[in-house]
Amino acid sequence: MVAAYVSGSGTRVNTLVSAWLRQSSIALAPAPGPDSVFIATGRTVDEALTTVDTAGHKVMVVADTVTRACLEQAVRSGVRVLLQSNPRGPEQLAAAVRAAWHGDTWLPYDLLVRALGVARETSRPEQEVPSVRLTAREAAVLSLSADGYGNAAIAQSLACSEHTVKNIIYDLMARMHARNRAHAVAQAVRGRLI
């Protein structure tokens, strides 16, 4: 059973996260440990990170303000899951906790765009983004990847096997001339495919 321990100085964020965890199937742990996800909360990512030693914990950060520099610092610190304190409800929070529990990287689309330094309204020259047409399933795989879901979560969401998800990603990487999954997602964002 997935469990989470919530810690931080932002009582509003702590209260919200704890309430939403109670609404989902995530148990609240009485203390941090190897059998739970440590959810560090705060007004900023820096403030949240002061409440936890990331070594030895499955750490997730929920912060009010997330800048690109803080995002980079969190990743360097070993944080693999990050949310702003206004997740889209208990379902998104629970999905993020499960991703942290399984060791997946999970980053919502808006934070991924910020991390890549891509403005949604920025237009790129067409020659930078290969012209690729996506099927509905390919677009769904890239969108879920952009939101930080791992292969297992994508497969479960699309009711297919992990092998199918991997094949779709490898095919897209080849067609888009992408070096890796993140590059394929970046190409899709820049090309407004997702």
ZIZI-V961365 format. One record per backbone hydrogen bond with DSSP energy under -0.5 kcal/mol. CO is the residue of the C=O (numbers start at 0). NH is the residue of the N-H. Records with the same first field share a line. If there is no record, write none. Layout:
BEGIN
CO: NH ; NH
END
This chain:
BEGIN
1: 26
2: 36
3: 28
4: 38
6: 40
8: 10
9: 13
10: 14
11: 15
12: 16
13: 17
14: 18
15: 19
16: 20
17: 21
18: 22
19: 23
20: 23 ; 25
24: 26
26: 3 ; 28
32: 35
35: 57
36: 4 ; 38
37: 39 ; 59
38: 6 ; 40
39: 61
40: 8
41: 63
42: 64
43: 47
44: 48
45: 49
47: 50
48: 51
51: 53
53: 56
56: 58
57: 37
58: 79 ; 80
59: 39
60: 82
61: 41
62: 84
64: 44
66: 70
67: 71
68: 72
69: 73
70: 74
71: 75
72: 76
73: 78
74: 77
79: 105
80: 60
81: 107
82: 62
86: 88
88: 92
89: 93
90: 94
91: 95
92: 96
93: 97
94: 98
95: 99
96: 100
97: 101
98: 102 ; 103
99: 102
105: 81
107: 110 ; 111
108: 112
109: 113
110: 114
111: 115
112: 116 ; 117
113: 116
116: 118
118: 121
124: 127 ; 128
125: 128
127: 129
129: 131
134: 138
135: 139
136: 140
137: 141
138: 142
139: 143
140: 144
141: 145
142: 146
143: 148
144: 147
149: 153
150: 154
151: 155
152: 156
153: 157
154: 158 ; 159
155: 158
160: 164
161: 165
162: 166
163: 167
164: 168
165: 169
166: 170
167: 171
168: 172
169: 173
170: 174
171: 175
172: 176 ; 177
173: 176
179: 183
180: 184
181: 185
182: 186
183: 187
184: 188
185: 189
186: 190
187: 192 ; 193
188: 191
END
